[in-house]
Amino acid sequence: MTDIPEALAQLVKDKHGWLWVVSKCPLCGKRHVHGGGPLDGDPHDRLGHRAAHCVTGDTHGGYVLKAVE
């Protein structure tokens, strides 16, 4: 079994809600942004496996989103 890569993400507050920003995708090296939910919600509920916003031909289909500590 192949390990699914991890992507470190920084939590950012936007006027529309929370965002998880991956500054360097482990699959393509580019920046990606994932929704973190509404401001009155817990954005940490949105961590875990997420689809990568790139096309790499990778069979994982994404990565595990983890918060930068």
C-alpha positions in Angstrom: 0.0 0.0 0.0 1.3 3.5 -0.9 1.2 6.2 1.7 -1.1 9.2 0.9 1.0 12.4 1.0 0.4 15.1 3.6 -0.1 18.7 2.8 0.5 21.3 5.5 -2.1 24.1 5.4 -2.4 27.4 7.2 -5.8 28.6 8.4 -6.8 32.0 7.0 -9.9 34.0 7.9 -11.8 35.4 4.9 -14.8 37.6 4.8 -16.8 34.6 3.5 -15.5 32.0 5.9 -12.4 30.0 6.8 -9.8 28.9 4.2 -7.1 26.3 4.4 -4.1 27.4 2.3 -1.6 24.9 1.1 1.5 26.9 0.1 3.2 24.0 -1.6 1.3 21.0 -2.9 3.2 17.8 -2.3 2.0 16.6 -5.7 2.7 19.5 -8.0 4.5 22.1 -5.9 1.8 24.8 -6.4 -0.4 26.7 -4.0 -4.0 25.5 -3.4 -6.8 26.8 -1.3 -9.5 24.6 0.4 -12.7 25.8 2.1 -12.7 25.6 5.8 -16.3 26.3 6.4 -18.3 29.2 7.8 -16.8 31.6 10.4 -19.1 30.2 13.1 -18.0 26.6 12.5 -14.9 24.7 13.4 -12.5 24.7 10.4 -10.6 21.8 11.9 -13.6 19.6 10.9 -12.5 20.1 7.3 -9.0 18.6 7.7 -8.2 15.1 6.5 -8.2 13.6 3.0 -8.9 16.3 0.3 -8.8 16.2 -3.4 -5.8 18.1 -4.8 -6.6 21.0 -7.1 -4.1 19.9 -9.7 -3.7 17.2 -12.3 -0.6 15.1 -11.7 -1.8 11.6 -12.7 -1.2 10.6 -9.1 -3.3 7.6 -8.1 -4.0 8.9 -4.6 -6.4 11.5 -6.0 -5.3 14.0 -3.3 -3.6 14.3 0.0 -4.2 14.5 3.8 -4.7 18.1 4.8 -3.0 18.9 8.1 -2.9 22.2 10.0 0.4 24.0 10.4 1.2 24.1 14.1 
